[in-house]
Amino acid sequence: MTLEMLWERADPSQVLRDRFGFTDAAAAEDWVVRTLERWWGVRVDACERIVMSDHNALAWISTAGGRMLLKWSIAPEGFERLAFAADLTAWLGERGLPVSAPVPTLDGRVQLEHDGVSMGLQHVIDGTLLDVRDVAQVHAAGATLARIHDALRDSPDRARAVGVRPPPTPLRQQIAGWLDGTPAHVPDRARVALRRLLAAAPSDELPVQIVHGDYRAANVLCADPDVVAVIDFEDLRLDHRIVELARSAVLLGTLFHDWGPVPAAVHRQLLDGYRSVSALTTDELAWWGVLVLWYTMLFVPPGDDPTGWGAAAGALAG
């Protein structure tokens, strides 16, 4: 079995011991095996690897019924959100959406809390991470996001979502407040363009609904031109669907260690895919350019900019 860190530059063996409380990899593997057999009735053939990130961990497991993935967290402040995400993902799966639906425990729970740990089990879905160079995959990703948004708009759990994360502040207030404190390293041309676009934007009283919260290449699995699974709903929130669509367009190519911008053509391909399934209102479309530029500017780093966020913001500013 291998131990890895998802994005942190830390010794995984030390993290496993100091953060998760296991003496070594063998102890962690033994816990995974016992946990699956006790709560899910699943006999593990082998625990292939464990990947850790912050206070969360994932274990890839081989079983007689195929490969599975156990995800667990030791951060209790996030347990309510994880339980909601599991319930919502199961609900989407029941409606035929391409999600990695949780496997219920023997007593029917889709997210288990026990002994200071929140955990869920999924089947591993065969697929590759979304490739933003593939026009068909990007279009399919936009269409899939639209279908997910359409379903989430009708979710009966809106009140529960408010308890997990409060609704957003008005868009104009968010962007104007950020502009007032814009760091000096953000290109002046982009700053001027964003103020101009914001002044011309229509009303920001747009519908608010549950959204995925982190829709990008790292969370979209594809097989040829099709999206086979959208994963990781743990960042779900209440927001405007055009906000998620614009943010996703800007961050679509981001993985675990690669946070560079994608070409403007990719933004348009995702938007076109979305609109092939769900129409956007005139006001929503008017906010598209504002939001795409704003989110690009948010990722311009101070100092070195090896992936070119500043250039991307300047190009969008015209």
C-alpha positions as protocol buffer text, in pm:
chain_id: "A"
residue {
  index: 1
  type: MET
  ca { x: 0 y: 0 z: 0 }
}
residue {
  index: 2
  type: THR
  ca { x: 120 y: 351 z: -78 }
}
residue {
  index: 3
  type: LEU
  ca { x: 72 y: 673 z: 122 }
}
residue {
  index: 4
  type: GLU
  ca { x: 41 y: 1008 z: -55 }
}
residue {
  index: 5
  type: MET
  ca { x: -46 y: 1371 z: 6 }
}
residue {
  index: 6
  type: LEU
  ca { x: -296 y: 1523 z: -234 }
}
residue {
  index: 7
  type: TRP
  ca { x: -141 y: 1868 z: -252 }
}
residue {
  index: 8
  type: GLU
  ca { x: 50 y: 1939 z: 69 }
}
residue {
  index: 9
  type: ARG
  ca { x: 427 y: 1917 z: 72 }
}
residue {
  index: 10
  type: ALA
  ca { x: 453 y: 1702 z: 383 }
}
residue {
  index: 11
  type: ASP
  ca { x: 573 y: 1356 z: 482 }
}
residue {
  index: 12
  type: PRO
  ca { x: 263 y: 1133 z: 448 }
}
residue {
  index: 13
  type: SER
  ca { x: 385 y: 890 z: 713 }
}
residue {
  index: 14
  type: GLN
  ca { x: 421 y: 1172 z: 962 }
}
residue {
  index: 15
  type: VAL
  ca { x: 81 y: 1316 z: 869 }
}
residue {
  index: 16
  type: LEU
  ca { x: -78 y: 973 z: 908 }
}
residue {
  index: 17
  type: ARG
  ca { x: 70 y: 945 z: 1256 }
}
residue {
  index: 18
  type: ASP
  ca { x: 41 y: 1300 z: 1390 }
}
residue {
  index: 19
  type: ARG
  ca { x: -284 y: 1407 z: 1228 }
}
residue {
  index: 20
  type: PHE
  ca { x: -483 y: 1085 z: 1187 }
}
residue {
  index: 21
  type: GLY
  ca { x: -352 y: 888 z: 1484 }
}
residue {
  index: 22
  type: PHE
  ca { x: -224 y: 575 z: 1307 }
}
residue {
  index: 23
  type: THR
  ca { x: 116 y: 441 z: 1408 }
}
residue {
  index: 24
  type: ASP
  ca { x: 196 y: 338 z: 1052 }
}
residue {
  index: 25
  type: ALA
  ca { x: 46 y: 240 z: 714 }
}
residue {
  index: 26
  type: ALA
  ca { x: -29 y: -114 z: 835 }
}
residue {
  index: 27
  type: ALA
  ca { x: -239 y: 22 z: 1122 }
}
residue {
  index: 28
  type: ALA
  ca { x: -433 y: 247 z: 884 }
}
residue {
  index: 29
  type: GLU
  ca { x: -493 y: -42 z: 645 }
}
residue {
  index: 30
  type: ASP
  ca { x: -617 y: -261 z: 929 }
}
residue {
  index: 31
  type: TRP
  ca { x: -862 y: 11 z: 1035 }
}
residue {
  index: 32
  type: VAL
  ca { x: -994 y: 43 z: 679 }
}
residue {
  index: 33
  type: VAL
  ca { x: -1044 y: -334 z: 650 }
}
residue {
  index: 34
  type: ARG
  ca { x: -1225 y: -358 z: 984 }
}
residue {
  index: 35
  type: THR
  ca { x: -1439 y: -51 z: 914 }
}
residue {
  index: 36
  type: LEU
  ca { x: -1568 y: -177 z: 580 }
}
residue {
  index: 37
  type: GLU
  ca { x: -1648 y: -521 z: 714 }
}
residue {
  index: 38
  type: ARG
  ca { x: -1821 y: -392 z: 1027 }
}
residue {
  index: 39
  type: TRP
  ca { x: -2036 y: -114 z: 879 }
}
residue {
  index: 40
  type: TRP
  ca { x: -2083 y: -213 z: 514 }
}
residue {
  index: 41
  type: GLY
  ca { x: -2035 y: -590 z: 524 }
}
residue {
  index: 42
  type: VAL
  ca { x: -1764 y: -554 z: 257 }
}
residue {
  index: 43
  type: ARG
  ca { x: -1463 y: -785 z: 264 }
}
residue {
  index: 44
  type: VAL
  ca { x: -1148 y: -607 z: 149 }
}
residue {
  index: 45
  type: ASP
  ca { x: -900 y: -791 z: -73 }
}
residue {
  index: 46
  type: ALA
  ca { x: -641 y: -515 z: -54 }
}
residue {
  index: 47
  type: CYS
  ca { x: -606 y: -151 z: 41 }
}
residue {
  index: 48
  type: GLU
  ca { x: -414 y: -7 z: -255 }
}
residue {
  index: 49
  type: ARG
  ca { x: -333 y: 344 z: -136 }
}
residue {
  index: 50
  type: ILE
  ca { x: -431 y: 619 z: 103 }
}
residue {
  index: 51
  type: VAL
  ca { x: -424 y: 984 z: -1 }
}
residue {
  index: 52
  type: MET
  ca { x: -452 y: 1262 z: 259 }
}
residue {
  index: 53
  type: SER
  ca { x: -545 y: 1628 z: 237 }
}
residue {
  index: 54
  type: ASP
  ca { x: -586 y: 1855 z: 538 }
}
residue {
  index: 55
  type: HIS
  ca { x: -803 y: 1651 z: 782 }
}
residue {
  index: 56
  type: ASN
  ca { x: -950 y: 1428 z: 511 }
}
residue {
  index: 57
  type: ALA
  ca { x: -833 y: 1096 z: 370 }
}
residue {
  index: 58
  type: LEU
  ca { x: -925 y: 863 z: 85 }
}
residue {
  index: 59
  type: ALA
  ca { x: -849 y: 491 z: 63 }
}
residue {
  index: 60
  type: TRP
  ca { x: -871 y: 298 z: -265 }
}
residue {
  index: 61
  type: ILE
  ca { x: -978 y: -59 z: -197 }
}
residue {
  index: 62
  type: SER
  ca { x: -1011 y: -372 z: -408 }
}
residue {
  index: 63
  type: THR
  ca { x: -1298 y: -607 z: -328 }
}
residue {
  index: 64
  type: ALA
  ca { x: -1468 y: -904 z: -491 }
}
residue {
  index: 65
  type: GLY
  ca { x: -1735 y: -664 z: -616 }
}
residue {
  index: 66
  type: GLY
  ca { x: -1487 y: -421 z: -772 }
}
residue {
  index: 67
  type: ARG
  ca { x: -1278 y: -127 z: -658 }
}
residue {
  index: 68
  type: MET
  ca { x: -1421 y: 105 z: -396 }
}
residue {
  index: 69
  type: LEU
  ca { x: -1325 y: 433 z: -230 }
}
residue {
  index: 70
  type: LEU
  ca { x: -1357 y: 509 z: 140 }
}
residue {
  index: 71
  type: LYS
  ca { x: -1350 y: 880 z: 225 }
}
residue {
  index: 72
  type: TRP
  ca { x: -1327 y: 1000 z: 582 }
}
residue {
  index: 73
  type: SER
  ca { x: -1281 y: 1320 z: 778 }
}
residue {
  index: 74
  type: ILE
  ca { x: -1167 y: 1392 z: 1131 }
}
residue {
  index: 75
  type: ALA
  ca { x: -1279 y: 1758 z: 1126 }
}
residue {
  index: 76
  type: PRO
  ca { x: -1609 y: 1762 z: 1321 }
}
residue {
  index: 77
  type: GLU
  ca { x: -1699 y: 2115 z: 1215 }
}
residue {
  index: 78
  type: GLY
  ca { x: -1756 y: 1976 z: 865 }
}
residue {
  index: 79
  type: PHE
  ca { x: -1960 y: 1668 z: 956 }
}
residue {
  index: 80
  type: GLU
  ca { x: -2300 y: 1831 z: 897 }
}
residue {
  index: 81
  type: ARG
  ca { x: -2190 y: 1947 z: 553 }
}
residue {
  index: 82
  type: LEU
  ca { x: -2057 y: 1601 z: 464 }
}
residue {
  index: 83
  type: ALA
  ca { x: -2382 y: 1436 z: 569 }
}
residue {
  index: 84
  type: PHE
  ca { x: -2581 y: 1683 z: 359 }
}
residue {
  index: 85
  type: ALA
  ca { x: -2353 y: 1629 z: 60 }
}
residue {
  index: 86
  type: ALA
  ca { x: -2393 y: 1252 z: 85 }
}
residue {
  index: 87
  type: ASP
  ca { x: -2773 y: 1277 z: 106 }
}
residue {
  index: 88
  type: LEU
  ca { x: -2786 y: 1519 z: -185 }
}
residue {
  index: 89
  type: THR
  ca { x: -2553 y: 1307 z: -400 }
}
residue {
  index: 90
  type: ALA
  ca { x: -2768 y: 1001 z: -333 }
}
residue {
  index: 91
  type: TRP
  ca { x: -3077 y: 1204 z: -428 }
}
residue {
  index: 92
  type: LEU
  ca { x: -2915 y: 1312 z: -757 }
}
residue {
  index: 93
  type: GLY
  ca { x: -2811 y: 955 z: -831 }
}
residue {
  index: 94
  type: GLU
  ca { x: -3169 y: 837 z: -785 }
}
residue {
  index: 95
  type: ARG
  ca { x: -3269 y: 1087 z: -1053 }
}
residue {
  index: 96
  type: GLY
  ca { x: -3024 y: 950 z: -1305 }
}
residue {
  index: 97
  type: LEU
  ca { x: -2758 y: 1221 z: -1283 }
}
residue {
  index: 98
  type: PRO
  ca { x: -2396 y: 1108 z: -1338 }
}
residue {
  index: 99
  type: VAL
  ca { x: -2266 y: 1122 z: -981 }
}
residue {
  index: 100
  type: SER
  ca { x: -2066 y: 887 z: -761 }
}
residue {
  index: 101
  type: ALA
  ca { x: -2353 y: 782 z: -535 }
}
residue {
  index: 102
  type: PRO
  ca { x: -2265 y: 674 z: -180 }
}
residue {
  index: 103
  type: VAL
  ca { x: -2300 y: 308 z: -84 }
}
residue {
  index: 104
  type: PRO
  ca { x: -2535 y: 273 z: 216 }
}
residue {
  index: 105
  type: THR
  ca { x: -2414 y: 104 z: 533 }
}
residue {
  index: 106
  type: LEU
  ca { x: -2580 y: -215 z: 651 }
}
residue {
  index: 107
  type: ASP
  ca { x: -2830 y: -2 z: 847 }
}
residue {
  index: 108
  type: GLY
  ca { x: -2899 y: 231 z: 553 }
}
residue {
  index: 109
  type: ARG
  ca { x: -2684 y: 538 z: 628 }
}
residue {
  index: 110
  type: VAL
  ca { x: -2507 y: 706 z: 335 }
}
residue {
  index: 111
  type: GLN
  ca { x: -2269 y: 899 z: 563 }
}
residue {
  index: 112
  type: LEU
  ca { x: -2155 y: 737 z: 886 }
}
residue {
  index: 113
  type: GLU
  ca { x: -2037 y: 919 z: 1196 }
}
residue {
  index: 114
  type: HIS
  ca { x: -1858 y: 703 z: 1452 }
}
residue {
  index: 115
  type: ASP
  ca { x: -1589 y: 760 z: 1710 }
}
residue {
  index: 116
  type: GLY
  ca { x: -1501 y: 1112 z: 1591 }
}
residue {
  index: 117
  type: VAL
  ca { x: -1489 y: 1019 z: 1223 }
}
residue {
  index: 118
  type: SER
  ca { x: -1733 y: 1095 z: 939 }
}
residue {
  index: 119
  type: MET
  ca { x: -1703 y: 851 z: 650 }
}
residue {
  index: 120
  type: GLY
  ca { x: -1865 y: 744 z: 327 }
}
residue {
  index: 121
  type: LEU
  ca { x: -1809 y: 464 z: 75 }
}
residue {
  index: 122
  type: GLN
  ca { x: -1835 y: 483 z: -304 }
}
residue {
  index: 123
  type: HIS
  ca { x: -1767 y: 261 z: -603 }
}
residue {
  index: 124
  type: VAL
  ca { x: -1468 y: 369 z: -810 }
}
residue {
  index: 125
  type: ILE
  ca { x: -1597 y: 490 z: -1147 }
}
residue {
  index: 126
  type: ASP
  ca { x: -1381 y: 425 z: -1451 }
}
residue {
  index: 127
  type: GLY
  ca { x: -1298 y: 746 z: -1632 }
}
residue {
  index: 128
  type: THR
  ca { x: -1033 y: 1010 z: -1683 }
}
residue {
  index: 129
  type: LEU
  ca { x: -1029 y: 1365 z: -1556 }
}
residue {
  index: 130
  type: LEU
  ca { x: -1184 y: 1620 z: -1789 }
}
residue {
  index: 131
  type: ASP
  ca { x: -943 y: 1734 z: -2060 }
}
residue {
  index: 132
  type: VAL
  ca { x: -1004 y: 2102 z: -2142 }
}
residue {
  index: 133
  type: ARG
  ca { x: -833 y: 2050 z: -2480 }
}
residue {
  index: 134
  type: ASP
  ca { x: -1121 y: 1820 z: -2581 }
}
residue {
  index: 135
  type: VAL
  ca { x: -1402 y: 2040 z: -2713 }
}
residue {
  index: 136
  type: ALA
  ca { x: -1659 y: 1760 z: -2688 }
}
residue {
  index: 137
  type: GLN
  ca { x: -1575 y: 1693 z: -2323 }
}
residue {
  index: 138
  type: VAL
  ca { x: -1594 y: 2061 z: -2231 }
}
residue {
  index: 139
  type: HIS
  ca { x: -1931 y: 2093 z: -2406 }
}
residue {
  index: 140
  type: ALA
  ca { x: -2053 y: 1780 z: -2224 }
}
residue {
  index: 141
  type: ALA
  ca { x: -1930 y: 1924 z: -1894 }
}
residue {
  index: 142
  type: GLY
  ca { x: -2138 y: 2237 z: -1952 }
}
residue {
  index: 143
  type: ALA
  ca { x: -2445 y: 2033 z: -2040 }
}
residue {
  index: 144
  type: THR
  ca { x: -2399 y: 1812 z: -1733 }
}
residue {
  index: 145
  type: LEU
  ca { x: -2364 y: 2114 z: -1505 }
}
residue {
  index: 146
  type: ALA
  ca { x: -2691 y: 2248 z: -1644 }
}
residue {
  index: 147
  type: ARG
  ca { x: -2868 y: 1919 z: -1574 }
}
residue {
  index: 148
  type: ILE
  ca { x: -2731 y: 1913 z: -1220 }
}
residue {
  index: 149
  type: HIS
  ca { x: -2841 y: 2274 z: -1164 }
}
residue {
  index: 150
  type: ASP
  ca { x: -3188 y: 2199 z: -1298 }
}
residue {
  index: 151
  type: ALA
  ca { x: -3219 y: 1909 z: -1055 }
}
residue {
  index: 152
  type: LEU
  ca { x: -3074 y: 2101 z: -759 }
}
residue {
  index: 153
  type: ARG
  ca { x: -3317 y: 2387 z: -818 }
}
residue {
  index: 154
  type: ASP
  ca { x: -3594 y: 2143 z: -729 }
}
residue {
  index: 155
  type: SER
  ca { x: -3416 y: 1991 z: -429 }
}
residue {
  index: 156
  type: PRO
  ca { x: -3636 y: 1969 z: -120 }
}
residue {
  index: 157
  type: ASP
  ca { x: -3333 y: 2044 z: 101 }
}
residue {
  index: 158
  type: ARG
  ca { x: -3288 y: 2418 z: 40 }
}
residue {
  index: 159
  type: ALA
  ca { x: -3353 y: 2498 z: 407 }
}
residue {
  index: 160
  type: ARG
  ca { x: -3088 y: 2247 z: 510 }
}
residue {
  index: 161
  type: ALA
  ca { x: -2843 y: 2412 z: 271 }
}
residue {
  index: 162
  type: VAL
  ca { x: -2892 y: 2746 z: 447 }
}
residue {
  index: 163
  type: GLY
  ca { x: -2781 y: 2580 z: 770 }
}
residue {
  index: 164
  type: VAL
  ca { x: -2466 y: 2445 z: 605 }
}
residue {
  index: 165
  type: ARG
  ca { x: -2367 y: 2768 z: 429 }
}
residue {
  index: 166
  type: PRO
  ca { x: -2551 y: 3102 z: 435 }
}
residue {
  index: 167
  type: PRO
  ca { x: -2677 y: 3262 z: 110 }
}
residue {
  index: 168
  type: PRO
  ca { x: -2431 y: 3490 z: -71 }
}
residue {
  index: 169
  type: THR
  ca { x: -2421 y: 3866 z: -27 }
}
residue {
  index: 170
  type: PRO
  ca { x: -2539 y: 4065 z: -333 }
}
residue {
  index: 171
  type: LEU
  ca { x: -2310 y: 4027 z: -632 }
}
residue {
  index: 172
  type: ARG
  ca { x: -2257 y: 4397 z: -688 }
}
residue {
  index: 173
  type: GLN
  ca { x: -2160 y: 4440 z: -324 }
}
residue {
  index: 174
  type: GLN
  ca { x: -1915 y: 4149 z: -340 }
}
residue {
  index: 175
  type: ILE
  ca { x: -1734 y: 4274 z: -649 }
}
residue {
  index: 176
  type: ALA
  ca { x: -1737 y: 4644 z: -559 }
}
residue {
  index: 177
  type: GLY
  ca { x: -1600 y: 4566 z: -214 }
}
residue {
  index: 178
  type: TRP
  ca { x: -1321 y: 4357 z: -365 }
}
residue {
  index: 179
  type: LEU
  ca { x: -1237 y: 4631 z: -618 }
}
residue {
  index: 180
  type: ASP
  ca { x: -1208 y: 4888 z: -342 }
}
residue {
  index: 181
  type: GLY
  ca { x: -931 y: 4680 z: -186 }
}
residue {
  index: 182
  type: THR
  ca { x: -779 y: 4538 z: -503 }
}
residue {
  index: 183
  type: PRO
  ca { x: -413 y: 4443 z: -452 }
}
residue {
  index: 184
  type: ALA
  ca { x: -158 y: 4643 z: -649 }
}
residue {
  index: 185
  type: HIS
  ca { x: -39 y: 4337 z: -843 }
}
residue {
  index: 186
  type: VAL
  ca { x: -371 y: 4305 z: -1031 }
}
residue {
  index: 187
  type: PRO
  ca { x: -332 y: 4462 z: -1380 }
}
residue {
  index: 188
  type: ASP
  ca { x: -470 y: 4818 z: -1397 }
}
residue {
  index: 189
  type: ARG
  ca { x: -634 y: 4749 z: -1732 }
}
residue {
  index: 190
  type: ALA
  ca { x: -833 y: 4463 z: -1584 }
}
residue {
  index: 191
  type: ARG
  ca { x: -934 y: 4671 z: -1282 }
}
residue {
  index: 192
  type: VAL
  ca { x: -1064 y: 4954 z: -1504 }
}
residue {
  index: 193
  type: ALA
  ca { x: -1249 y: 4709 z: -1728 }
}
residue {
  index: 194
  type: LEU
  ca { x: -1415 y: 4536 z: -1434 }
}
residue {
  index: 195
  type: ARG
  ca { x: -1539 y: 4868 z: -1292 }
}
residue {
  index: 196
  type: ARG
  ca { x: -1683 y: 4958 z: -1631 }
}
residue {
  index: 197
  type: LEU
  ca { x: -1856 y: 4622 z: -1671 }
}
residue {
  index: 198
  type: LEU
  ca { x: -1991 y: 4634 z: -1316 }
}
residue {
  index: 199
  type: ALA
  ca { x: -2137 y: 4980 z: -1369 }
}
residue {
  index: 200
  type: ALA
  ca { x: -2321 y: 4856 z: -1679 }
}
residue {
  index: 201
  type: ALA
  ca { x: -2443 y: 4530 z: -1521 }
}
residue {
  index: 202
  type: PRO
  ca { x: -2818 y: 4481 z: -1467 }
}
residue {
  index: 203
  type: SER
  ca { x: -2992 y: 4397 z: -1140 }
}
residue {
  index: 204
  type: ASP
  ca { x: -2815 y: 4133 z: -933 }
}
residue {
  index: 205
  type: GLU
  ca { x: -3141 y: 4000 z: -789 }
}
residue {
  index: 206
  type: LEU
  ca { x: -3089 y: 3664 z: -953 }
}
residue {
  index: 207
  type: PRO
  ca { x: -3232 y: 3332 z: -830 }
}
residue {
  index: 208
  type: VAL
  ca { x: -3030 y: 3155 z: -561 }
}
residue {
  index: 209
  type: GLN
  ca { x: -3014 y: 2775 z: -545 }
}
residue {
  index: 210
  type: ILE
  ca { x: -2794 y: 2487 z: -430 }
}
residue {
  index: 211
  type: VAL
  ca { x: -2485 y: 2450 z: -650 }
}
residue {
  index: 212
  type: HIS
  ca { x: -2195 y: 2203 z: -659 }
}
residue {
  index: 213
  type: GLY
  ca { x: -1936 y: 2451 z: -532 }
}
residue {
  index: 214
  type: ASP
  ca { x: -1620 y: 2310 z: -697 }
}
residue {
  index: 215
  type: TYR
  ca { x: -1701 y: 2215 z: -1056 }
}
residue {
  index: 216
  type: ARG
  ca { x: -1369 y: 2177 z: -1240 }
}
residue {
  index: 217
  type: ALA
  ca { x: -1152 y: 1918 z: -1415 }
}
residue {
  index: 218
  type: ALA
  ca { x: -1044 y: 1749 z: -1091 }
}
residue {
  index: 219
  type: ASN
  ca { x: -1408 y: 1668 z: -1012 }
}
residue {
  index: 220
  type: VAL
  ca { x: -1540 y: 1570 z: -1357 }
}
residue {
  index: 221
  type: LEU
  ca { x: -1472 y: 1218 z: -1488 }
}
residue {
  index: 222
  type: CYS
  ca { x: -1510 y: 1150 z: -1859 }
}
residue {
  index: 223
  type: ALA
  ca { x: -1508 y: 853 z: -2095 }
}
residue {
  index: 224
  type: ASP
  ca { x: -1445 y: 968 z: -2453 }
}
residue {
  index: 225
  type: PRO
  ca { x: -1690 y: 1258 z: -2509 }
}
residue {
  index: 226
  type: ASP
  ca { x: -1919 y: 1177 z: -2217 }
}
residue {
  index: 227
  type: VAL
  ca { x: -1922 y: 1284 z: -1854 }
}
residue {
  index: 228
  type: VAL
  ca { x: -1955 y: 964 z: -1651 }
}
residue {
  index: 229
  type: ALA
  ca { x: -1940 y: 1114 z: -1302 }
}
residue {
  index: 230
  type: VAL
  ca { x: -1929 y: 1443 z: -1116 }
}
residue {
  index: 231
  type: ILE
  ca { x: -1764 y: 1390 z: -779 }
}
residue {
  index: 232
  type: ASP
  ca { x: -1694 y: 1577 z: -455 }
}
residue {
  index: 233
  type: PHE
  ca { x: -2008 y: 1768 z: -362 }
}
residue {
  index: 234
  type: GLU
  ca { x: -1856 y: 1855 z: -23 }
}
residue {
  index: 235
  type: ASP
  ca { x: -1829 y: 2226 z: -116 }
}
residue {
  index: 236
  type: LEU
  ca { x: -2197 y: 2261 z: -207 }
}
residue {
  index: 237
  type: ARG
  ca { x: -2348 y: 2599 z: -128 }
}
residue {
  index: 238
  type: LEU
  ca { x: -2630 y: 2838 z: -206 }
}
residue {
  index: 239
  type: ASP
  ca { x: -2540 y: 3069 z: -493 }
}
residue {
  index: 240
  type: HIS
  ca { x: -2649 y: 3199 z: -834 }
}
residue {
  index: 241
  type: ARG
  ca { x: -2611 y: 2939 z: -1108 }
}
residue {
  index: 242
  type: ILE
  ca { x: -2439 y: 3195 z: -1335 }
}
residue {
  index: 243
  type: VAL
  ca { x: -2179 y: 3248 z: -1062 }
}
residue {
  index: 244
  type: GLU
  ca { x: -2096 y: 2878 z: -1053 }
}
residue {
  index: 245
  type: LEU
  ca { x: -2095 y: 2857 z: -1431 }
}
residue {
  index: 246
  type: ALA
  ca { x: -1854 y: 3152 z: -1467 }
}
residue {
  index: 247
  type: ARG
  ca { x: -1628 y: 3036 z: -1185 }
}
residue {
  index: 248
  type: SER
  ca { x: -1621 y: 2686 z: -1334 }
}
residue {
  index: 249
  type: ALA
  ca { x: -1531 y: 2825 z: -1676 }
}
residue {
  index: 250
  type: VAL
  ca { x: -1234 y: 3014 z: -1529 }
}
residue {
  index: 251
  type: LEU
  ca { x: -1111 y: 2725 z: -1314 }
}
residue {
  index: 252
  type: LEU
  ca { x: -1213 y: 2439 z: -1543 }
}
residue {
  index: 253
  type: GLY
  ca { x: -858 y: 2322 z: -1612 }
}
residue {
  index: 254
  type: THR
  ca { x: -740 y: 2323 z: -1252 }
}
residue {
  index: 255
  type: LEU
  ca { x: -630 y: 1994 z: -1101 }
}
residue {
  index: 256
  type: PHE
  ca { x: -436 y: 1935 z: -778 }
}
residue {
  index: 257
  type: HIS
  ca { x: -107 y: 2105 z: -854 }
}
residue {
  index: 258
  type: ASP
  ca { x: -191 y: 2289 z: -1178 }
}
residue {
  index: 259
  type: TRP
  ca { x: -390 y: 2608 z: -1128 }
}
residue {
  index: 260
  type: GLY
  ca { x: -341 y: 2781 z: -1460 }
}
residue {
  index: 261
  type: PRO
  ca { x: -609 y: 2963 z: -1664 }
}
residue {
  index: 262
  type: VAL
  ca { x: -774 y: 2815 z: -1972 }
}
residue {
  index: 263
  type: PRO
  ca { x: -824 y: 2996 z: -2305 }
}
residue {
  index: 264
  type: ALA
  ca { x: -1132 y: 3213 z: -2352 }
}
residue {
  index: 265
  type: ALA
  ca { x: -1250 y: 2962 z: -2613 }
}
residue {
  index: 266
  type: VAL
  ca { x: -1290 y: 2704 z: -2334 }
}
residue {
  index: 267
  type: HIS
  ca { x: -1508 y: 2949 z: -2139 }
}
residue {
  index: 268
  type: ARG
  ca { x: -1736 y: 2976 z: -2443 }
}
residue {
  index: 269
  type: GLN
  ca { x: -1746 y: 2599 z: -2499 }
}
residue {
  index: 270
  type: LEU
  ca { x: -1861 y: 2538 z: -2142 }
}
residue {
  index: 271
  type: LEU
  ca { x: -2123 y: 2812 z: -2173 }
}
residue {
  index: 272
  type: ASP
  ca { x: -2249 y: 2673 z: -2502 }
}
residue {
  index: 273
  type: GLY
  ca { x: -2280 y: 2326 z: -2350 }
}
residue {
  index: 274
  type: TYR
  ca { x: -2476 y: 2465 z: -2057 }
}
residue {
  index: 275
  type: ARG
  ca { x: -2713 y: 2661 z: -2280 }
}
residue {
  index: 276
  type: SER
  ca { x: -2776 y: 2352 z: -2495 }
}
residue {
  index: 277
  type: VAL
  ca { x: -2965 y: 2211 z: -2195 }
}
residue {
  index: 278
  type: SER
  ca { x: -3084 y: 2508 z: -1989 }
}
residue {
  index: 279
  type: ALA
  ca { x: -3160 y: 2861 z: -2107 }
}
residue {
  index: 280
  type: LEU
  ca { x: -3006 y: 3154 z: -1920 }
}
residue {
  index: 281
  type: THR
  ca { x: -3197 y: 3478 z: -1871 }
}
residue {
  index: 282
  type: THR
  ca { x: -3088 y: 3806 z: -2028 }
}
residue {
  index: 283
  type: ASP
  ca { x: -2974 y: 3934 z: -1688 }
}
residue {
  index: 284
  type: GLU
  ca { x: -2775 y: 3617 z: -1616 }
}
residue {
  index: 285
  type: LEU
  ca { x: -2597 y: 3643 z: -1951 }
}
residue {
  index: 286
  type: ALA
  ca { x: -2520 y: 4010 z: -1883 }
}
residue {
  index: 287
  type: TRP
  ca { x: -2333 y: 3906 z: -1566 }
}
residue {
  index: 288
  type: TRP
  ca { x: -2126 y: 3642 z: -1749 }
}
residue {
  index: 289
  type: GLY
  ca { x: -1850 y: 3876 z: -1867 }
}
residue {
  index: 290
  type: VAL
  ca { x: -1832 y: 4052 z: -1531 }
}
residue {
  index: 291
  type: LEU
  ca { x: -1793 y: 3728 z: -1342 }
}
residue {
  index: 292
  type: VAL
  ca { x: -1545 y: 3562 z: -1578 }
}
residue {
  index: 293
  type: LEU
  ca { x: -1316 y: 3865 z: -1558 }
}
residue {
  index: 294
  type: TRP
  ca { x: -1355 y: 3895 z: -1180 }
}
residue {
  index: 295
  type: TYR
  ca { x: -1274 y: 3532 z: -1109 }
}
residue {
  index: 296
  type: THR
  ca { x: -972 y: 3549 z: -1339 }
}
residue {
  index: 297
  type: MET
  ca { x: -848 y: 3856 z: -1151 }
}
residue {
  index: 298
  type: LEU
  ca { x: -896 y: 3680 z: -817 }
}
residue {
  index: 299
  type: PHE
  ca { x: -632 y: 3425 z: -912 }
}
residue {
  index: 300
  type: VAL
  ca { x: -362 y: 3668 z: -1021 }
}
residue {
  index: 301
  type: PRO
  ca { x: -83 y: 3595 z: -770 }
}
residue {
  index: 302
  type: PRO
  ca { x: 153 y: 3850 z: -618 }
}
residue {
  index: 303
  type: GLY
  ca { x: 507 y: 3825 z: -750 }
}
residue {
  index: 304
  type: ASP
  ca { x: 580 y: 3553 z: -1004 }
}
residue {
  index: 305
  type: ASP
  ca { x: 290 y: 3445 z: -1223 }
}
residue {
  index: 306
  type: PRO
  ca { x: 421 y: 3129 z: -1393 }
}
residue {
  index: 307
  type: THR
  ca { x: 84 y: 3012 z: -1529 }
}
residue {
  index: 308
  type: GLY
  ca { x: -23 y: 3350 z: -1668 }
}
residue {
  index: 309
  type: TRP
  ca { x: -327 y: 3463 z: -1470 }
}
residue {
  index: 310
  type: GLY
  ca { x: -230 y: 3829 z: -1511 }
}
residue {
  index: 311
  type: ALA
  ca { x: -202 y: 3792 z: -1889 }
}
residue {
  index: 312
  type: ALA
  ca { x: -536 y: 3611 z: -1898 }
}
residue {
  index: 313
  type: ALA
  ca { x: -702 y: 3893 z: -1703 }
}
residue {
  index: 314
  type: GLY
  ca { x: -547 y: 4151 z: -1933 }
}
residue {
  index: 315
  type: ALA
  ca { x: -669 y: 3966 z: -2242 }
}
residue {
  index: 316
  type: LEU
  ca { x: -1026 y: 3949 z: -2107 }
}
residue {
  index: 317
  type: ALA
  ca { x: -1014 y: 4321 z: -2027 }
}
residue {
  index: 318
  type: GLY
  ca { x: -965 y: 4390 z: -2398 }
}
